[in-house]
Amino acid sequence: MALTHEQDPLTFKEAVTSCMKNYFNFHGRASRAEYWWWFFFTILATTVAIVFDMLVIGGIIGTFMAIQHPSGNAGDAVLIGMLIPYILTMIVGIFLILPTLTVAVRRLHDIDRSGFWVFIALIPFFGPLLLLYWHLLPSSQTVSVSYE
């Protein structure tokens, strides 16, 4: 049974909300807009976490290390601060990995591909390029009931 598939484009807020609501949902479909807004959100959140870790956490640790070991060289404190584990970045990465995977699977469903095709990204060079191509394709005009 084939149905027609039409969607209004999502806004940034709607796409992020949809991905959070579908945090564990591998069924259904995700439009191109939903996938790419979510991709933009993950880049934005990760960048903010990295900058926070480098400037705030790194600065605090670096200042503490400079107080503990006053060598007079500010470069040592900055270096030590940059080498600490990126705590917030790791938390954000762990938090975002599952909804990123689910939206990628649902995006593949939207172009009538099995969600297992997401694992093609494990093939170096060729896999991620093919997955990128598929994510750029427009939504399928007919809806396969198996992905609803």
N, C-alpha and C positions, 0 to 999 in steps of 0.2 A: 504494500500500500504506500503510495507516494503522495505526500502533501506538499503544498507550496510553503516556502519558508521566507517570511518577510520580517524585518526588524527595523526599528528606528535606531539610529546611532546613539550610543550611550555617551554620557558626559564622563569626565574624569571621576567625579565623586560617585556616580552610579556604578561605574565599572569596578572601582575599588570596593565599594559596598557589596556588589554582587560576588566578587571573588572571596571576600571575607565570609559572606553567608554560605558560600559553597566550598568552604575550607576543606572538607573531607569528601566532596562530591565529585566522583569521576564519571558520573552519568550526565547525559544531556549535552548541550552545545554552548559554545562561547563564540560570540561574534568576533570579527577582526578588531573592531573598536575596543571591545572588552579586553581582548588579549593584549593589544598594544598599549592601552592605558595602564593595564596592570604592569606590563614590562617597564613603562616609564616610571611608575610608582616604585617598583623594586630598585631601579637605578637611583632614583631620588633618595629613598630611605637608606640605601646602602652608602651613598655618598655622604649624607648627613651623619651617619654613624661613624664613618671613617674620619671625617673632619673632627667630630666631637672627640673621638678617641685620640687623635693626634694632638689636638690643641688643648683640650681640657684634661683628660686623663694623663696624656703624655707630659703635659706641663706640670701637673701635680707630682707625678712620679719623678720627673726630671728635677724639679725644685727640691724635692725631698732628698734625692741623691746628691744634689749639689751641696745641700746643707750637711749631709753625712760625710761627704768627701770633698771638702773645699779645695779643689785643685786650681781654682782661678780661671779655668777654661770653660766657658759657657757651652762650647760645642759638645763637650762630654755629656753634660746634662741633657741636651737636646737629643743626642744619639741614644742615650739610655732610654729616654722617654719614647722615642720612636720604635725601640726594639721590644717594648712590652707587648704582651698579647692584646689584641684589639677586642676587649671584652664586649662592648656594645655592638660592634660589628658582627661578632660571632652570634650574639643573641638575636640580632635582626636577621642574620642569615638563616639560623635555625628556624625562626618564626616564619620566614617567607618561603622556605623551600617547598613545603607541602602545597600551599595554594598556588605556587608557580607551576608545580607539576600537574595539579588538577586542572588549571586553566589551559595548560598546553594540551592535555588529553582531550578536554572538551572542545578546544579549537580544532583538533584533528577530527573529532566527530562532526564538526560543522562543515568540513569539506568531504565528508563521507569516507573517512579513513579510520581504521582501528586505533584505539589509544595506545596499543602496544608499539606503534610506529615511533613513539617518543624515544624509545631505546635506540633508535638509529643514530641518535646524537653521540653515542658511545664510539662510533666508528670515526676515527680521526679525519679531519678536514671534510670529507665527503658527507658524512652524516649530519653535522650541524648545518651545512649549506643546503642540503635537501630539506631539512626541517624548517629552515628559514624560508625557503621557497614556498613550502606548503603553508606556513603561517601567513604569508603575503597574499595567498590566493583568496578570491572573494568567496563568500558563503555559497554553499551548494543551493541551487534553486529548488531542488526537491528534497524532501526530508525522508530519510530512511527510518523506519519505525524502530529499528534495532538500536539507534543511538538516542532515542527520546526517553 
